[in-house]
Amino acid sequence: MLTLFYAPGACSLAPHIVLEEGGEKYEPKKLDLSKGEQRTAEYLKIHPLGRVPALKLDDGTPLTENTAILPFLGKRFGLWPKDPVREARALSAIGFFAATVHPANGHIGRTERYTDEKAAFPGIQAKAKQSYAEYMKQIDGMYAGREWLSDSYSVLDAYAFIFYFWHQRRGEPAAELRNYTAMKDRMLQRPAVQRVLADEGLKL
């Protein structure tokens, strides 16, 4: 049985949704980041960086990073493209999300990871917010004229859902992103998404 280590509202929301969509029994393990549960010696054996998500596989070995976890789960649950070209495009989207969009969010909310100079925080955060807003527009364009990023609903949409949530939570004008907002509304109609949001205590 799979075990997911997650924190409410973190990027672990994506694999949490995918696991719920999959229909298999799994064990969700919630970590309270504010209490430092991600930095315990026990958890660091699972994820040496002390972050979420982490997925313990059927054989008990850990898998970390959404770039690996989401394709693994997508293939397991039929939420990943089978055509080689479409798969390459899915990997491209996940790479963009993980290497570009997510770090911009980190520069806003985890600025201390990038500099010890607190006087530099405001400038870093302002630039990151500007960049993040541009990435949101780019994702909005990716959804133009389509319901889902791939030919059908996939792990990509669960991942994209997080960035919209973070943008709106910061009070940014997310509703202006019409295509992205329509996708968010479709996500909210999915029972698996509803269950996960309720479990994590999130509202969107």
For each residue, the residues with C-beta under 8 A, 3 or more apart:
1: 24 25 26 27 58
2: 19 24 26 27 55 56 57 58
3: 26 27 28 29 55 56
4: 12 15 16 19 26 27 28 29 53 54 55 56
5: 12 29 31 43 46 47 52 53 54 55 56
6: 10 12 13 15 16 28 29 30 31 52 53 200
7: 10 12 30 31 32 33 38 52
8: 30 200 201 202
9: 13 165 169 200 202
10: 6 7 13 33 52 53
11: 14 52 53 66 102 159 162
12: 4 5 6 7 15 16 52 53
13: 6 9 10 16 17 158 161 162 165 196 200 202
14: 11 17 18 53 66 70 155 158 159 161 162
15: 4 6 12 18 19 53 55 66 69 70 73 158
16: 4 6 12 13 19 20 28 53 196 199 200
17: 13 14 20 21 158 161 192 193 196
18: 14 15 21 22 70 73 74 77 79 155 158
19: 2 4 15 16 22 24 26 28 73
20: 16 17 192 193 195 196
21: 17 18 77 79 158 190 192
22: 18 19 26 73 76 77 79
23: 77
24: 1 2 19 77
25: 1
26: 1 2 3 4 19 22
27: 1 2 3 4
28: 3 4 6 16 19 199
29: 3 4 5 6
30: 6 7 8
31: 5 6 7 37 38 43 52
32: 7 35 37
33: 7 10 36 37 38 52
34:
35: 32
36: 33 39 40
37: 31 32 33 40 43
38: 7 31 33 43 47 50 51 52
39: 36 43 44 50
40: 36 37 43 44
41: 44 45
42: 45 46
43: 5 31 37 38 39 40 46 47 50 54
44: 39 40 41 47 48 50
45: 41 42 48
46: 5 42 43 54 56 62 64
47: 5 38 43 44 50 51 52 54 62 64
48: 44 45
49: 64
50: 38 39 43 44 47
51: 38 47 54 64
52: 5 6 7 10 11 12 31 33 38 47
53: 4 5 6 10 11 12 14 15 16 64 66 69
54: 4 5 43 46 47 51 62 63 64
55: 2 3 4 5 15 62 63 64 69 72 73
56: 2 3 4 5 46 60 61 62 63
57: 2 60 61 62 63
58: 1 2
59:
60: 56 57
61: 56 57
62: 46 47 54 55 56 57
63: 54 55 56 57 68 69 72
64: 46 47 49 51 53 54 55 68 69
65: 68 69 98
66: 11 14 15 53 69 70 94 97 98 159
67: 70 71 94 95 98
68: 63 64 65 71 72
69: 15 53 55 63 64 65 66 72 73
70: 14 15 18 66 67 73 74 94 155 156 158 159
71: 67 68 74 75 80 90 91 94 155
72: 55 63 68 69 75 76
73: 15 18 19 22 55 69 70 76 77 79 155
74: 18 70 71 77 78 79 80 90 154 155
75: 71 72 80
76: 22 72 73
77: 18 21 22 23 24 73 74
78: 74
79: 18 21 22 73 74 153 154 155
80: 71 74 75 87 90 154 155
81: 86 87 89 90 150 151 154
82: 86 87
83: 86 87
84: 87 88
85: 88 89
86: 81 82 83 89 90 150 151
87: 80 81 82 83 84 90 91
88: 84 85 91 92
89: 81 85 86 92 93 150
90: 71 74 80 81 86 87 93 94 149 150 154 155 156
91: 71 87 88 94 95
92: 88 89 95 96
93: 89 90 96 97 142 149 156 159
94: 66 67 70 71 90 91 97 98 155 156 159
95: 67 91 92 98 99
96: 92 93 99 100 101
97: 66 93 94 100 101 102 159 160 163
98: 65 66 67 94 95 101 102
99: 95 96 102 103
100: 96 97 103 104 135
101: 96 97 98 104 105 132 135 139 163
102: 11 97 98 99 105 106 163
103: 99 100 106 107
104: 100 101 107 108 128 131 132 135
105: 101 102 108 109 128 132 163 166
106: 102 103 109 110 113 114
107: 103 104 110 111 114 124 125 127 128
108: 104 105 111 125 128 129 132 170
109: 105 106
110: 106 107 113 114
111: 107 108 114 115 121 124 125
112: 115 116 121
113: 106 110
114: 106 107 110 111 124
115: 111 112 120 121 124
116: 112
117: 120 121
118: 121
119: 122
120: 115 117 123 124
121: 111 112 115 117 118 124 125
122: 119 125 126
123: 120 126 127
124: 107 111 114 115 120 121 127 128
125: 107 108 111 121 122 128 129
126: 122 123 129 130
127: 107 123 124 130 131
128: 104 105 107 108 124 125 131 132
129: 108 125 126 132 133 170 172
130: 126 127 133 134
131: 104 127 128 134 135
132: 101 104 105 108 128 129 135 136 167
133: 129 130 136 137 167 172
134: 130 131 137 138
135: 100 101 104 131 132 138 139 163
136: 132 133 139 140 163 164 167 172 174 177 180
137: 133 134 140 141 177
138: 134 135 141 142
139: 101 135 136 142 143 160 163 164 177 180
140: 136 137 143 144 177 178 179 180
141: 137 138 144 179
142: 93 138 139 149 160 179
143: 139 140 146 149 160 179 180 182 183
144: 140 141 179
145: 179
146: 143 149
147: 153 183 186
148: 151 152 153 154 156 157 183
149: 90 93 142 143 146 154 156 157 160
150: 81 86 89 90 153 154 156
151: 81 86 148
152: 148
153: 79 147 148 150 157
154: 74 79 80 81 90 148 149 150 157 158
155: 14 18 70 71 73 74 79 80 90 94 158 159
156: 70 90 93 94 148 149 150 159 160
157: 148 149 153 154 160 161 183 187
158: 13 14 15 17 18 21 70 154 155 161 162 187
159: 11 14 66 70 93 94 97 155 156 162 163
160: 97 139 142 143 149 156 157 163 164 180 183
161: 13 14 17 157 158 164 165 183 184 187 193
162: 11 13 14 158 159 165 166
163: 97 101 102 105 135 136 139 159 160 166 167
164: 136 139 160 161 167 168 174 177 180 181 183 184 204
165: 9 13 161 162 168 169 202 204
166: 105 162 163 169 170
167: 132 133 136 163 164 170 172 174
168: 164 165 171 172 174 204
169: 9 165 166
170: 108 129 166 167
171: 168
172: 129 133 136 167 168
173: 176
174: 136 164 167 168 177 180 181 184
175: 181
176: 173
177: 136 137 139 140 164 174 180 181
178: 140 181 182
179: 140 141 142 143 144 145 182 183
180: 136 139 140 143 160 164 174 177 183 184
181: 164 174 175 177 178 184 185
182: 143 178 179 185 186
183: 143 147 148 157 160 161 164 179 180 186 187
184: 161 164 174 180 181 187 188 204
185: 181 182 188 189
186: 147 182 183 189 190
187: 157 158 161 183 184 190 193
188: 184 185 193 194 197 204
189: 185 186 193
190: 21 186 187 193 194
191: 194 195
192: 17 20 21 195 196
193: 17 20 161 187 188 189 190 196 197
194: 188 190 191 197 198
195: 20 191 192 198 199
196: 13 16 17 20 192 193 199 200
197: 188 193 194 200 202 203 204
198: 194 195 201
199: 16 28 195 196
200: 6 8 9 13 16 196 197
201: 8 198
202: 8 9 13 165 197
203: 197
204: 164 165 168 184 188 197
